[in-house]
Amino acid sequence: MLVPIALFFTLLTIQRLHDFNESGWFVLGLLIPVVNMLLLTILWLTPGTQDPNNFGPKPPPNTLVGTITAIVLLFLALLVLAGITILQLN
């Protein structure tokens, strides 16, 4: 179950890097402790480029359905991680 979730979030991170006009290979920075927290903080809090970049035009704004879906998936991922943690403690 963790492999599909990790793959999903890796692909989302690559798309977010493309919003910054950066290569998707920077996703490998997530494997380095401390660098991963810095990279994720930058990706979450900084807006991407405002103009079209090397990876295509600026994406359209998120729809309500897309936003709700993202929140639900994040909640489910947190539930899975909490469940795994609880199982490991028992």
C-alpha positions as CSV (number, residue, x, y, z in Angstrom):
1,M,0.0,0.0,0.0
2,L,2.9,2.4,0.7
3,V,4.5,1.9,-2.7
4,P,1.5,3.3,-4.7
5,I,1.2,6.2,-2.2
6,A,5.0,6.9,-2.5
7,L,4.8,6.8,-6.3
8,F,1.8,9.1,-6.3
9,F,3.5,11.7,-4.2
10,T,6.7,11.4,-6.1
11,L,4.8,12.1,-9.4
12,L,3.1,15.1,-7.7
13,T,6.4,16.4,-6.5
14,I,7.8,16.1,-10.0
15,Q,4.9,18.1,-11.4
16,R,5.4,20.7,-8.7
17,L,9.1,21.0,-9.6
18,H,8.0,21.5,-13.2
19,D,5.9,24.4,-12.0
20,F,9.1,26.0,-10.9
21,N,10.7,25.3,-14.3
22,E,13.1,22.8,-12.6
23,S,14.0,19.3,-13.6
24,G,12.1,16.4,-12.0
25,W,15.4,14.9,-11.0
26,F,15.4,17.3,-8.0
27,V,12.9,14.8,-6.5
28,L,16.0,12.8,-5.5
29,G,16.6,15.5,-2.9
30,L,13.8,13.9,-1.0
31,L,16.0,11.0,-0.2
32,I,18.5,13.2,1.7
33,P,17.6,14.0,5.4
34,V,17.1,17.7,6.2
35,V,17.2,18.5,2.5
36,N,13.8,16.8,2.0
37,M,12.2,19.0,4.6
38,L,13.6,22.1,3.1
39,L,12.6,21.1,-0.4
40,L,9.0,20.2,0.6
41,T,8.7,23.5,2.5
42,I,9.8,25.5,-0.5
43,L,7.5,23.5,-2.8
44,W,4.5,23.9,-0.5
45,L,4.9,27.6,0.3
46,T,6.3,29.2,-2.8
47,P,4.2,29.9,-5.9
48,G,5.4,28.5,-9.2
49,T,6.4,30.5,-12.3
50,Q,3.6,32.8,-13.5
51,D,4.5,32.5,-17.2
52,P,4.7,29.4,-19.4
53,N,8.0,27.5,-18.9
54,N,10.0,24.7,-20.5
55,F,7.5,22.2,-19.3
56,G,4.4,23.8,-20.8
57,P,1.9,26.5,-20.2
58,K,0.8,27.6,-16.7
59,P,-1.7,25.0,-15.4
60,P,-5.3,26.1,-14.9
61,P,-6.4,26.9,-11.3
62,N,-7.6,23.9,-9.2
63,T,-11.3,23.1,-9.3
64,L,-13.3,22.4,-6.1
65,V,-13.5,18.7,-7.0
66,G,-9.7,18.6,-7.4
67,T,-9.1,20.3,-4.1
68,I,-11.5,18.1,-2.2
69,T,-9.9,15.0,-3.8
70,A,-6.5,16.1,-2.8
71,I,-7.6,16.7,0.8
72,V,-9.3,13.3,1.0
73,L,-6.2,11.5,-0.4
74,L,-4.0,13.3,2.0
75,F,-6.3,12.3,4.9
76,L,-6.3,8.7,3.7
77,A,-2.5,8.7,3.5
78,L,-2.3,10.0,7.0
79,L,-4.7,7.3,8.2
80,V,-2.6,4.6,6.6
81,L,0.6,6.0,8.2
82,A,-1.2,6.2,11.6
83,G,-2.4,2.6,11.2
84,I,1.0,1.3,10.3
85,T,2.5,3.1,13.3
86,I,-0.2,1.7,15.7
87,L,0.4,-1.8,14.3
88,Q,4.2,-1.5,14.8
89,L,3.7,-0.4,18.4
90,N,1.6,-3.5,19.2
